[in-house]
Amino acid sequence: MKTKLEIAKNWLPRYTGTKIDEFGDYLLLTNFYNYVVKFAELSNTEVKGEGKPMQTATNSSGLTIINFGIGSANAATIMDLLVATNPKGILFLGKCGGLKHTTDIGHFILPIAAIRGEGTSNDYIPAEVPALPSFKLHKFVSDKIIKHKLEYRTGVVYTTNRRVWEWDNEFKTYLRKIGAIGIDMETATIFTVGYVNQLARGALLLVSDKPMIPEGVKTEESDQKVTDNFIDLHLKIGMEAMAEIGEKGEQIKHFMY
């Protein structure tokens, strides 16, 4: 195997337990297995890839969800492997920490950009290139949020490789200085590697914790409350947005020149 495409076509089924022709044209990405299970239940379909690094489910409308795991390295891996299917649109349903008092638990964030603090994306493109979503894809997501009569936030999110930083006051001072609205571990990587691979991509982030204050740091109990109260809506909005794009058949891919 000499090309990226040859490698991706061989590796994607190995990582997911899903054949190339079983993936839909539109994709949802998640870090959480329970999103895949919930999607499969709503779609009356099966979960594939049990025991594999990544699990998938595909509904009858050609929408596939993939649990790729946690962190920027896994995010880069799935965005590279997805060149094997050449999807028409990819939406990341992720969780993030809210960094401002105006971003409370349960709020949705549609990031207009992401700061590349994770380092992984530097292996793909120079550091000065911004990590951006495909605007048209985000427009569909925005419309769906509004139809549910919900508010959402926009702004820049910071993506980091550090999972345990909530104790680090120096790092938190830096986060306040740059003015990011949220923090996660995947968004900048997905945007950057998607751009490099010419894949239309976006992200709908759910604020799951408020890590800038001690009482806001995520715990098992608080995370369970987020799961119980918000993930159904998070998944529903993502499914509806991607389904509408598919139904309208609009081109959302931004080409490189």
VOPAGU-2260 file (C-alpha; in pm, 1 decimal, decimal comma):
REM VOPAGU-2260
SITE   aa  ch    i         X         Y         Z
SITE  MET   A    0       0,0       0,0       0,0
SITE  LYS   A    1     160,8     322,6    -120,4
SITE  THR   A    2    -110,1     589,7    -102,3
SITE  LYS   A    3    -317,8     735,0     180,5
SITE  LEU   A    4    -633,1     617,5       5,3
SITE  GLU   A    5    -509,3     258,4     -17,6
SITE  ILE   A    6    -418,1     258,1     350,7
SITE  ALA   A    7    -747,1     418,7     455,9
SITE  LYS   A    8    -955,3     168,5     260,0
SITE  ASN   A    9    -770,6    -115,4     429,3
SITE  TRP   A   10    -764,5      30,0     780,3
SITE  LEU   A   11   -1111,1     185,1     817,9
SITE  PRO   A   12   -1291,6    -152,8     817,1
SITE  ARG   A   13   -1026,7    -293,6    1052,7
SITE  TYR   A   14   -1077,4     -12,5    1302,8
SITE  THR   A   15   -1458,9      -8,4    1281,9
SITE  GLY   A   16   -1574,2    -355,4    1179,7
SITE  THR   A   17   -1769,9    -182,2     903,6
SITE  LYS   A   18   -1723,2    -230,2     529,5
SITE  ILE   A   19   -1651,1      74,3     316,0
SITE  ASP   A   20   -1978,0      47,1     125,3
SITE  GLU   A   21   -2173,7      29,1     453,2
SITE  PHE   A   22   -2087,9     386,0     552,0
SITE  GLY   A   23   -2339,8     656,6     471,0
SITE  ASP   A   24   -2270,7     973,5     273,1
SITE  TYR   A   25   -2317,8    1185,8     586,1
SITE  LEU   A   26   -2144,2    1120,6     916,4
SITE  LEU   A   27   -2175,9    1203,9    1282,8
SITE  LEU   A   28   -1864,0    1170,2    1496,5
SITE  THR   A   29   -1870,8    1120,4    1872,5
SITE  ASN   A   30   -1640,9    1031,4    2161,1
SITE  PHE   A   31   -1901,4     825,3    2339,5
SITE  TYR   A   32   -2029,5     472,1    2288,3
SITE  ASN   A   33   -2369,9     557,6    2437,8
SITE  TYR   A   34   -2433,5     802,4    2152,2
SITE  VAL   A   35   -2391,0     516,3    1905,9
SITE  VAL   A   36   -2623,6     292,1    2107,2
SITE  LYS   A   37   -2887,6     564,8    2129,4
SITE  PHE   A   38   -2857,2     634,6    1755,1
SITE  ALA   A   39   -2900,9     262,9    1679,3
SITE  GLU   A   40   -3209,3     243,9    1901,2
SITE  LEU   A   41   -3368,2     548,3    1737,7
SITE  SER   A   42   -3287,3     415,7    1390,1
SITE  ASN   A   43   -3377,4      51,2    1454,3
SITE  THR   A   44   -3036,1     -59,7    1333,8
SITE  GLU   A   45   -2737,7    -250,6    1470,8
SITE  VAL   A   46   -2413,8    -135,5    1628,5
SITE  LYS   A   47   -2109,6    -261,9    1441,8
SITE  GLY   A   48   -1750,7    -282,0    1559,6
SITE  GLU   A   49   -1808,2    -426,3    1906,8
SITE  GLY   A   50   -1461,5    -509,6    2038,1
SITE  LYS   A   51   -1298,8    -281,5    1779,3
SITE  PRO   A   52   -1134,0      55,2    1856,4
SITE  MET   A   53   -1430,3     234,7    1694,2
SITE  GLN   A   54   -1800,3     149,9    1670,4
SITE  THR   A   55   -2053,0     256,7    1408,4
SITE  ALA   A   56   -2423,5     248,9    1327,5
SITE  THR   A   57   -2595,2     348,1    1002,5
SITE  ASN   A   58   -2962,6     426,6     949,2
SITE  SER   A   59   -3179,7     368,9     643,7
SITE  SER   A   60   -3132,6     729,0     527,8
SITE  GLY   A   61   -2757,1     688,2     482,8
SITE  LEU   A   62   -2644,8     862,1     801,7
SITE  THR   A   63   -2362,5     695,0     994,5
SITE  ILE   A   64   -2240,8     765,2    1346,9
SITE  ILE   A   65   -1887,0     673,9    1454,3
SITE  ASN   A   66   -1741,7     661,0    1804,8
SITE  PHE   A   67   -1373,6     734,3    1740,0
SITE  GLY   A   68   -1260,3     762,3    2103,0
SITE  ILE   A   69   -1110,2    1053,6    2292,6
SITE  GLY   A   70    -831,5    1293,6    2203,3
SITE  SER   A   71    -673,9    1470,0    1910,4
SITE  ALA   A   72    -471,6    1168,9    1792,7
SITE  ASN   A   73    -788,0     963,8    1750,4
SITE  ALA   A   74    -960,8    1261,2    1586,8
SITE  ALA   A   75    -681,1    1287,8    1330,4
SITE  THR   A   76    -691,9     913,4    1269,7
SITE  ILE   A   77   -1062,0     901,0    1187,7
SITE  MET   A   78   -1042,7    1213,5     968,8
SITE  ASP   A   79    -761,3    1050,0     773,1
SITE  LEU   A   80    -937,0     714,3     742,3
SITE  LEU   A   81   -1260,1     876,0     622,7
SITE  VAL   A   82   -1098,3     965,9     291,1
SITE  ALA   A   83   -1180,8     602,4     210,9
SITE  THR   A   84   -1553,6     686,6     198,5
SITE  ASN   A   85   -1529,4    1046,0      67,8
SITE  PRO   A   86   -1830,5    1159,5     277,2
SITE  LYS   A   87   -2037,9    1461,6     178,9
SITE  GLY   A   88   -2047,4    1603,5     530,7
SITE  ILE   A   89   -1913,8    1531,5     880,8
SITE  LEU   A   90   -2051,1    1673,2    1206,6
SITE  PHE   A   91   -1871,8    1621,6    1536,8
SITE  LEU   A   92   -2102,0    1590,1    1838,6
SITE  GLY   A   93   -1861,0    1661,9    2121,1
SITE  LYS   A   94   -1862,4    1779,4    2479,1
SITE  CYS   A   95   -1659,8    2074,1    2602,4
SITE  GLY   A   96   -1586,2    2271,0    2913,0
SITE  GLY   A   97   -1740,9    2616,0    2932,6
SITE  LEU   A   98   -1478,2    2883,5    2995,9
SITE  LYS   A   99   -1703,8    3185,1    3044,6
SITE  HIS   A  100   -1983,6    3259,2    3289,6
SITE  THR   A  101   -2221,5    3293,8    2993,3
SITE  THR   A  102   -2167,9    2930,3    2894,1
SITE  ASP   A  103   -2358,4    2710,7    3135,3
SITE  ILE   A  104   -2397,1    2333,7    3148,4
SITE  GLY   A  105   -2639,4    2218,4    2877,9
SITE  HIS   A  106   -2566,5    2507,4    2641,6
SITE  PHE   A  107   -2468,6    2433,0    2282,6
SITE  ILE   A  108   -2169,6    2591,8    2112,2
SITE  LEU   A  109   -2126,5    2621,5    1736,2
SITE  PRO   A  110   -1755,6    2712,2    1714,4
SITE  ILE   A  111   -1658,6    2960,9    1446,5
SITE  ALA   A  112   -1297,3    2845,5    1482,9
SITE  ALA   A  113   -1068,3    2647,8    1710,3
SITE  ILE   A  114    -727,7    2729,9    1853,8
SITE  ARG   A  115    -478,2    2456,6    1772,4
SITE  GLY   A  116    -333,4    2395,3    2116,9
SITE  GLU   A  117    -327,0    2017,4    2074,0
SITE  GLY   A  118     -15,6    1995,4    1857,9
SITE  THR   A  119    -142,6    1702,8    1652,2
SITE  SER   A  120    -263,7    1927,4    1371,9
SITE  ASN   A  121      87,6    2069,7    1334,2
SITE  ASP   A  122     183,8    1742,4    1165,0
SITE  TYR   A  123     -62,9    1827,6     887,5
SITE  ILE   A  124     -32,5    2197,0     811,8
SITE  PRO   A  125     165,5    2500,9     938,1
SITE  ALA   A  126      64,2    2633,4    1279,1
SITE  GLU   A  127     -45,4    2974,5    1144,3
SITE  VAL   A  128    -330,8    2821,1     940,0
SITE  PRO   A  129    -659,5    2861,5    1133,6
SITE  ALA   A  130    -879,7    2564,6    1218,5
SITE  LEU   A  131   -1218,4    2642,3    1063,9
SITE  PRO   A  132   -1545,6    2456,1    1005,9
SITE  SER   A  133   -1743,2    2449,0     683,7
SITE  PHE   A  134   -1979,0    2743,7     726,1
SITE  LYS   A  135   -2266,4    2601,0     523,8
SITE  LEU   A  136   -2279,5    2286,7     735,9
SITE  HIS   A  137   -2301,5    2498,7    1050,3
SITE  LYS   A  138   -2588,0    2694,6     896,5
SITE  PHE   A  139   -2797,5    2377,9     879,2
SITE  VAL   A  140   -2715,3    2297,2    1241,8
SITE  SER   A  141   -2799,7    2652,0    1350,0
SITE  ASP   A  142   -3139,5    2629,9    1180,6
SITE  LYS   A  143   -3220,2    2308,1    1365,2
SITE  ILE   A  144   -3124,5    2452,1    1703,4
SITE  ILE   A  145   -3348,9    2752,9    1641,0
SITE  LYS   A  146   -3636,6    2527,8    1533,0
SITE  HIS   A  147   -3609,5    2358,5    1872,4
SITE  LYS   A  148   -3642,8    2709,5    2025,3
SITE  LEU   A  149   -3303,2    2685,8    2188,5
SITE  GLU   A  150   -3023,6    2936,6    2225,6
SITE  TYR   A  151   -2669,5    2859,0    2128,4
SITE  ARG   A  152   -2332,1    3023,1    2164,5
SITE  THR   A  153   -2070,5    3096,6    1902,6
SITE  GLY   A  154   -1705,3    3171,7    1954,2
SITE  VAL   A  155   -1360,3    3021,7    1942,9
SITE  VAL   A  156   -1284,9    2701,8    2132,4
SITE  TYR   A  157    -942,1    2593,5    2253,3
SITE  THR   A  158    -833,7    2236,5    2176,4
SITE  THR   A  159    -573,2    2080,5    2401,3
SITE  ASN   A  160    -398,8    1746,0    2445,7
SITE  ARG   A  161    -409,3    1787,6    2823,4
SITE  ARG   A  162    -690,8    1597,5    2991,5
SITE  VAL   A  163    -599,7    1687,1    3349,5
SITE  TRP   A  164    -535,1    2060,8    3373,9
SITE  GLU   A  165    -811,2    2190,1    3602,1
SITE  TRP   A  166    -564,6    2227,2    3890,5
SITE  ASP   A  167    -320,5    2440,2    3687,9
SITE  ASN   A  168    -384,8    2807,0    3768,2
SITE  GLU   A  169    -120,7    2927,4    3524,2
SITE  PHE   A  170    -291,8    2746,2    3237,7
SITE  LYS   A  171    -630,2    2881,3    3344,9
SITE  THR   A  172    -487,5    3233,4    3341,9
SITE  TYR   A  173    -375,6    3171,5    2984,3
SITE  LEU   A  174    -724,9    3050,1    2888,2
SITE  ARG   A  175    -879,2    3367,7    3029,9
SITE  LYS   A  176    -628,8    3578,7    2838,7
SITE  ILE   A  177    -710,0    3428,2    2496,7
SITE  GLY   A  178   -1086,0    3464,4    2547,8
SITE  ALA   A  179   -1189,5    3118,9    2428,7
SITE  ILE   A  180   -1551,3    3026,5    2497,4
SITE  GLY   A  181   -1489,7    2653,7    2550,8
SITE  ILE   A  182   -1220,0    2388,8    2572,7
SITE  ASP   A  183   -1207,5    2036,9    2431,6
SITE  MET   A  184    -961,4    1782,1    2291,9
SITE  GLU   A  185   -1072,9    1725,0    1931,9
SITE  THR   A  186   -1236,7    2017,2    1748,3
SITE  ALA   A  187    -925,9    2190,2    1611,6
SITE  THR   A  188    -789,3    1858,4    1490,7
SITE  ILE   A  189   -1113,0    1765,4    1314,6
SITE  PHE   A  190   -1131,3    2106,0    1145,4
SITE  THR   A  191    -765,6    2102,6    1038,9
SITE  VAL   A  192    -737,3    1744,2     916,1
SITE  GLY   A  193   -1075,1    1781,2     748,7
SITE  TYR   A  194    -942,7    2083,0     562,1
SITE  VAL   A  195    -626,4    1899,3     457,9
SITE  ASN   A  196    -832,2    1602,8     332,8
SITE  GLN   A  197   -1090,8    1831,4     166,9
SITE  LEU   A  198   -1376,5    1700,9     381,8
SITE  ALA   A  199   -1671,8    1922,5     479,9
SITE  ARG   A  200   -1678,6    1932,3     860,0
SITE  GLY   A  201   -1841,6    2100,1    1155,5
SITE  ALA   A  202   -1893,0    2063,1    1528,9
SITE  LEU   A  203   -2184,0    2099,0    1768,7
SITE  LEU   A  204   -2043,3    2105,8    2120,4
SITE  LEU   A  205   -2238,6    2047,1    2440,5
SITE  VAL   A  206   -2112,7    2227,4    2750,4
SITE  SER   A  207   -2070,6    1948,4    3004,2
SITE  ASP   A  208   -1874,7    2121,7    3281,5
SITE  LYS   A  209   -1734,8    2454,8    3400,5
SITE  PRO   A  210   -1371,8    2368,6    3475,2
SITE  MET   A  211   -1250,5    2719,9    3556,0
SITE  ILE   A  212   -1408,0    2700,4    3902,9
SITE  PRO   A  213   -1348,2    2417,3    4153,3
SITE  GLU   A  214   -1716,3    2335,0    4195,0
SITE  GLY   A  215   -1755,1    2315,0    3817,2
SITE  VAL   A  216   -1493,9    2043,0    3754,1
SITE  LYS   A  217   -1652,6    1733,3    3601,9
SITE  THR   A  218   -1727,6    1441,4    3831,0
SITE  GLU   A  219   -1890,9    1105,6    3767,4
SITE  GLU   A  220   -2212,2    1235,8    3919,9
SITE  SER   A  221   -2219,0    1560,9    3721,7
SITE  ASP   A  222   -2135,1    1382,2    3397,5
SITE  GLN   A  223   -2423,5    1141,4    3450,9
SITE  LYS   A  224   -2662,0    1435,3    3493,1
SITE  VAL   A  225   -2544,5    1578,0    3160,5
SITE  THR   A  226   -2598,5    1239,3    2997,1
SITE  ASP   A  227   -2947,3    1204,3    3143,3
SITE  ASN   A  228   -3061,2    1557,7    3060,8
SITE  PHE   A  229   -2895,6    1661,9    2737,1
SITE  ILE   A  230   -2747,0    1392,5    2511,5
SITE  ASP   A  231   -3081,3    1291,8    2356,6
SITE  LEU   A  232   -3132,5    1648,0    2235,6
SITE  HIS   A  233   -2768,2    1678,9    2126,7
SITE  LEU   A  234   -2798,6    1366,5    1913,7
SITE  LYS   A  235   -3142,5    1462,0    1779,2
SITE  ILE   A  236   -3024,4    1801,3    1653,9
SITE  GLY   A  237   -2722,3    1643,1    1484,5
SITE  MET   A  238   -2932,2    1376,2    1317,7
SITE  GLU   A  239   -3191,4    1625,3    1196,9
SITE  ALA   A  240   -2933,4    1867,0    1056,1
SITE  MET   A  241   -2742,2    1603,1     862,1
SITE  ALA   A  242   -3063,4    1441,6     738,8
SITE  GLU   A  243   -3184,0    1774,0     599,5
SITE  ILE   A  244   -2856,4    1831,4     418,2
SITE  GLY   A  245   -2894,5    1487,3     262,0
SITE  GLU   A  246   -3255,7    1548,3     164,6
SITE  LYS   A  247   -3177,7    1882,3       0,8
SITE  GLY   A  248   -2864,0    1746,4    -162,6
SITE  GLU   A  249   -2683,7    2077,4    -125,9
SITE  GLN   A  250   -2309,2    2090,9    -187,3
SITE  ILE   A  251   -2131,6    2192,4     132,8
SITE  LYS   A  252   -1776,7    2094,7      51,2
SITE  HIS   A  253   -1525,4    2378,3      38,3
SITE  PHE   A  254   -1255,6    2302,7    -215,4
SITE  MET   A  255    -889,8    2401,2    -184,6
SITE  TYR   A  256    -737,6    2605,2    -467,2
